């Protein structure tokens, strides 16, 4: 690393710490958890995008384009379908019920046991997500900087925990906004540099990528094992994104921080626009690297680490990109950082590292903050109210202690997830078994009047257990576990609920979003008085 790179990275880290200290002034519980409910649409939208996009995405979109195809790009269609669902269904529910967590709604609809199980599923999902996202970016930072992955994870984990503990949600959200712009600038710089180093025009790079290859954009073969199969991407990513942006406390907490429902909805559309900027940019990096490494295969083969793969490639004088990736699939994850390490000029490499560190810290800060919120609101306040301190100062002290413990667990897990597969598989496997059933519980609560607490509780537990068993007994493409977990929970919940007597329900979707007769009369009388 050049001195200018070190200065860039250190300056970024110091600025982030400053934000935590600055926003930590005059904190109370509401400010810590939901930023006083005062955030505008720009902050909400970019924060949601940057948080849930994460370092996993920064690594696996270029990796997928280089090592396989552009089929993962169908995720953009899934995101476009997801956004109207979230805006129409979930945002109005949270805004009108004035809940502190998404899972508080489930107690209103069912009972406290469903709320507790759903919140527990979220906690497991989010800790697994934090670990995988943190590991993913640490791989890249290690490749560029030469610093050990464990040192990176622990070091950035400590900084993330520190500024989140001090600044609360406001510091976390503004950090996310900064991360988005660093992401965008880094992607643009990488594209320009790859284009210049490839000695080819944009048209030649695109032509070279598609020449002699089929199924690079879509592949609708019905297969459970086909990597990045189009059916799996469309259905799996749609369900994953509806779960992430609709019922995950990380996103919901940002909606609750919005100043009003209209602002939150604007933020959701901005989130979609941000993804349509960043994802094509990352895929374009993978396309450009395919041409560059096709012309310079020895650079790519230099990052092969497996002895078996090295032995296979030694007998090939000029291996192709496909041969190198086939010999060791994880090479695709290392391709972009290797290009950065070798070719980025001083200062720009530091910007790239800052972007990756921002991704790591955004994954950690958002996760530990929302998990802490769920633990405090859904478990301590609800099940052990006597443990709630009387003074605001004491309350903040205990909240921060819980946050540090959650952060330590997530950082520790991030140090050991590397053996689970490539970056894409790690992210999906650690979230699918919990996220699919969680989404099914919410949809049953909102739209099935006959569903009841016992039915959805049993279904969520069965679906989670079944998905985990399949995950470690079947070698299927990881995204398929999302529709499997979701489908099982939905079917089991619908069926088991009908084994019990029907009782009148409250808090279904129509009951929440449709004004009551009294509310309509109050609105009319309010207009008359004006």
Buried (B, 14 or more C-beta within 10 A) or exposed (E): BBEBBBEBBEEBBEEBBEBBEBBBEEBEBBBBBBBBBEBBBEBBBBBBBBBBBBBBBBBBBBBBBBBBBBBBBBBBBBBBBBBEBBBEBBBBBBBEEEBBBBBBBBBBBBBEEBBBBBBBBBBBBBBBBBBBBBBBBBBBBBBBBEBEBBEBBBBBBBBBBBBBBBBBBBBBBBBBBBBBEBBBBBBEBBBEBBBEBBEBEEEEBBEBBEEEEEBBEBBEEEBEEBBBBBBBBBBBBBBBBBBBBBBBBBBBBBBBBBBEBEBBBBBBBBBBEBBEEBBBBBBBBBBBBBBBBBEBBEBBBEBBEBEEBEEBBEEEEEBEBEBBBBBBBBBBBBBBBBBBBEBBEBBBBBBBBBBBBBBBBBBBBBBBBBBBBBBBBBBBBBEEEEEEEEEEEEBBEBBBEBBBBBBBBBBEBBBEBBEBBBBBBBBBBBBBBBBBBBBBBBBBBBEBBEBBBBBBBBBBBBBBEBBBEBBEEEEBBBBBBBBBBBBBBBEBBBEBBBEEEEEEBEBBBEEBBEEEEEEEEEEEEEEEEE
